[in-house]
């Protein structure tokens, strides 16, 4: 398999004006500008194979969008090298963008006041698609994304889910080799999310499209991506498969208990008995239902179960695996501690 | 080039369809422009009924220059109005990204996207005023001066467009450059009157810096008075070409500096 995407030591710096608060500060900054250099993306490298779906994740402000914008040729990196589909995005932009598709979930590229079909007519011209190829393509997208019911409605009247399907279709009309999906399921309800995920999976399967997906919804990742790259504060903090990450950053397990009496939970002392403290344990109580999350590398599930059952009376008890959200939260926490220890090296006074 | 026109046609067809969606808006826009122009003419009429001559120019000559100025302004307004949106909010709101993910030159894309039909009001007023003034003044139109006049409309339009491109390009650095552009654009109002009424500082500025004098007074003065055609049209063409080149260079630098916005 060849590498479709190669990212080598890429950084992006922005100059940021520091403003003192209030009107006085604003006026002051008009005359005396204090700026600092912010490294939005800091020396990131990774590769993506052809046909792979890569989950690109990180908290808000981690530099995800900046990275995606460099990959799509919108921004020029301050340093480093990007080669996608044999081209440098920001150098040969016009040629490069012919073979990629981009969806920014929070913005639409559809013509707002016109029927959806008109957007496709314009895109057909923009990408110079032959009539026959265009028809085939529309048939395929119709089948995958089910556009038929609203293709003649003005875009402004579409629901968010319909609009997102339409936007994905619009980004796929020219049969791109690489597809960038920035938050494609944002704001959608569960059923619609599921449909979109299925469509993305099908596109990837049928067309061998390489897909880079950024999302906050970790179910997207779990269902679509085998591999993830996680960035935080501009730096790559993880690159590998999902299962491996779960192991590396602790396997959190959950025990769901339905109590007979509310305050029974206080009779349990996991700290004393198993040495589970701080991040390794979390107890949430909602009425008579309690959820105990704990790090299974520190204590055995069976030991906890027998301890609980022998100490209190329970109506019901079940064991589950904690979701990836929990793991990522823990990973972020770990990094934050790192940051405070080393200080913020990225900010430089200019 | 063929591709450009095909694409343009597609965009224009979309625009027309959009216009049909918002007929009331279009009619209001066109009417308000017409009303604005009429008010202006009434204003000029009132002033000139008091002062029949302005630096040797009589009423209909002033009307001719005024009408002349509206033609390139109107043509530019018709074709490049989207640049205002770039200057005011397309960049600031982060919607400029779209233009960079399409296989079209971003500047052409921005321009192609909008035909501002409101401008037809301006254009029509200009032409009507020129016709009325020409009849009253008994201007003798020959092939030569008509050709030069069309040339002047062309470079006049280029001057307007270049200033708007440069103004919009600033937004690529500072996010919102609408008010800066407006300051420069407003100075085109000076071009509606004979430049001889201004002092030399203003005259030099509107001749060489923001050369709006070439969009109306200089070419019109040739038609009216036979002023030096080399200066009126030759220098005009050269200045327009230089200005457009500089504007495009600035725009391209802006694209490289562009930092996008939001997520």
Interface residues (C-beta under 8 A of the other chain):
Chain A: X14 X60 X64 X65 X66 X69 X72 X73 X74 X75 X76 X93 X94 X95 X97 X98 X100 X102 X104 X106 X107 X109 X111 X113 X114 X118 X121 X122 X125 X126 X127 X128 X154 X182
Chain B: X3 X6 X7 X10 X11 X14 X17 X18 X21 X22 X94 X95 X97 X98 X100 X101 X102 X103 X104 X105 X256 X258 X259 X260 X262 X263
